[in-house]
Amino acid sequence: MKTNGQKSVFVKQCIFTALMQLLNQKPFDKIKISEIADRAGVSRMSFYRYYNKKEDILIEHLDQDFNDFTNEINKIPGLKSHDFWVFFVNKVLGDTFILRLELYGLSDLLIECTNKYTWTMITQFFDWNLEDPAVKQHYEYNSAGLQTLMANCLLSEKPVSKDMIVKTIETSFPVKQ
């Protein structure tokens, strides 16, 4: 018998899978919560027990991916800036979920989450003081560029040099070593 925690994980996974299946059939904005619930085999009340809106399903998945990334990074002792960005680029460009969100036209959702994640990375791993207005402005400017760069690389039909991407990012986000 499943515990409540196991049941919650199972129901959330069913809801996520249902949304992904529906996204293969129609645009995100045309998908109704009742369709997600029906496809997942749960009631609308169960859907709302876990999520306020359908975007929350994707955000939760992105948040979990970012937490996994952070945990992996934290396990690497003495990680240097260059190695961090190599790991980051390989992770993002190898993530089919992020690519699918771009292809589904959910760039705005990705930008919102990427801002949050970049902010965390910069403050946690690089010790930037984002309370300083000049540093914050530099961060905001370069963060938008990072998002555009990664989106263009994901959607590019030609292979993109990961080394070139890393060099570009390192120029935008200099770190004292």
C-alpha positions in Angstrom: 0.0 0.0 0.0 1.3 3.5 -0.9 1.8 6.1 1.7 0.4 9.6 1.3 3.8 10.9 0.2 4.2 8.1 -2.4 0.6 8.7 -3.6 1.3 12.5 -4.0 4.4 11.8 -6.0 2.5 9.3 -8.2 -0.4 11.7 -8.8 1.9 14.6 -9.6 3.9 12.4 -12.0 0.6 11.3 -13.7 -0.4 15.0 -14.1 3.0 15.9 -15.5 2.9 13.0 -18.0 -0.6 13.9 -19.0 0.4 17.5 -19.7 3.4 16.4 -21.7 1.2 14.1 -23.8 -1.3 16.9 -24.4 1.5 19.3 -25.4 2.3 16.9 -28.2 -1.2 17.4 -29.5 -1.9 21.1 -29.1 -0.5 24.4 -27.9 -0.2 25.0 -24.1 -2.7 27.8 -24.1 -5.4 25.5 -25.6 -5.0 22.8 -23.0 -7.7 22.9 -20.2 -7.1 21.7 -16.7 -10.0 19.3 -17.0 -8.2 17.7 -20.0 -5.0 17.3 -17.9 -7.0 15.8 -15.0 -8.9 13.4 -17.3 -5.7 12.2 -19.1 -4.0 11.8 -15.7 -6.9 9.8 -14.3 -7.5 12.2 -11.4 -10.3 14.6 -10.5 -10.0 18.4 -11.0 -10.1 18.6 -7.2 -7.0 16.4 -7.0 -5.3 18.6 -9.6 -6.0 21.7 -7.5 -4.8 19.9 -4.4 -1.3 20.1 -5.9 -1.3 23.0 -8.4 -3.0 26.4 -8.7 -2.6 26.5 -12.5 -1.1 24.4 -15.3 2.1 26.5 -15.4 2.9 25.3 -11.9 3.3 21.7 -13.2 6.2 22.8 -15.5 7.7 25.2 -12.9 7.8 22.4 -10.3 9.6 20.1 -12.8 12.1 22.9 -13.7 12.6 23.6 -10.0 13.4 20.0 -9.4 15.8 19.9 -12.3 17.6 23.0 -10.9 17.7 21.5 -7.4 19.3 18.3 -8.9 21.8 20.5 -10.8 22.7 22.4 -7.6 23.1 19.1 -5.7 25.4 17.8 -8.4 27.5 21.0 -8.4 27.7 21.0 -4.6 29.2 17.5 -4.8 32.2 18.7 -6.8 35.0 19.9 -4.4 37.0 23.0 -5.4 34.9 23.7 -8.5 36.4 26.5 -10.6 34.3 29.0 -12.5 35.2 27.5 -15.9 34.3 24.0 -14.8 31.0 25.3 -13.4 30.0 26.9 -16.8 31.1 23.8 -18.7 28.9 21.7 -16.5 26.1 24.2 -16.8 26.2 24.4 -20.7 26.4 20.6 -21.0 23.4 20.2 -18.6 21.2 22.8 -20.4 22.0 21.8 -23.9 21.5 18.1 -23.0 18.1 18.7 -21.4 15.4 17.7 -23.7 12.7 19.0 -21.4 14.0 22.6 -21.7 14.2 22.1 -25.5 10.6 20.9 -25.6 9.5 24.0 -23.6 11.2 26.2 -26.2 9.6 24.3 -29.0 6.2 24.5 -27.4 6.5 28.3 -27.3 6.9 28.5 -23.5 9.9 30.9 -23.6 8.3 33.3 -21.1 8.0 30.6 -18.5 11.6 29.5 -19.2 12.8 33.1 -18.8 10.9 33.5 -15.5 12.5 30.4 -14.1 15.9 31.0 -15.6 16.0 34.5 -13.9 15.4 32.8 -10.6 18.0 30.1 -11.2 20.6 32.4 -12.5 20.1 34.7 -9.5 20.7 31.7 -7.2 23.7 30.5 -9.1 25.4 33.9 -9.2 24.8 34.6 -5.5 25.5 31.0 -4.3 28.3 29.9 -6.4 30.0 33.2 -7.3 29.3 35.3 -4.3 28.1 38.4 -6.2 26.5 41.1 -4.1 23.3 41.7 -5.9 22.4 44.4 -3.4 24.9 46.7 -5.1 22.9 48.5 -7.9 25.8 48.4 -10.4 26.3 44.7 -9.8 22.6 44.0 -10.1 22.3 46.0 -13.3 25.3 44.0 -14.8 23.6 40.8 -13.7 20.3 41.7 -15.2 21.8 42.7 -18.5 23.9 39.6 -18.8 21.3 37.3 -17.5 19.0 38.2 -20.4 21.9 37.6 -22.8 22.5 34.2 -21.3 18.9 33.2 -21.7 18.9 34.3 -25.3 22.2 32.5 -26.0 21.0 29.2 -24.5 17.7 29.4 -26.3 19.3 30.1 -29.7 21.7 27.2 -29.1 18.9 24.8 -28.2 17.0 25.7 -31.3 19.9 25.9 -33.7 19.9 23.4 -36.5 23.7 23.6 -36.7 25.9 22.2 -34.0 27.0 24.8 -31.6 30.5 24.9 -30.1 30.1 24.4 -26.4 33.6 25.8 -25.8 32.5 29.1 -27.5 29.4 29.3 -25.4 31.4 28.8 -22.2 33.9 31.5 -23.2 31.0 33.9 -24.0 29.4 33.2 -20.6 32.7 33.6 -18.7 33.1 37.1 -20.3 29.6 38.1 -19.2 29.9 36.7 -15.7 33.5 37.3 -14.6 34.4 35.7 -11.3 37.3 36.4 -8.9 39.3 33.1 -8.6 
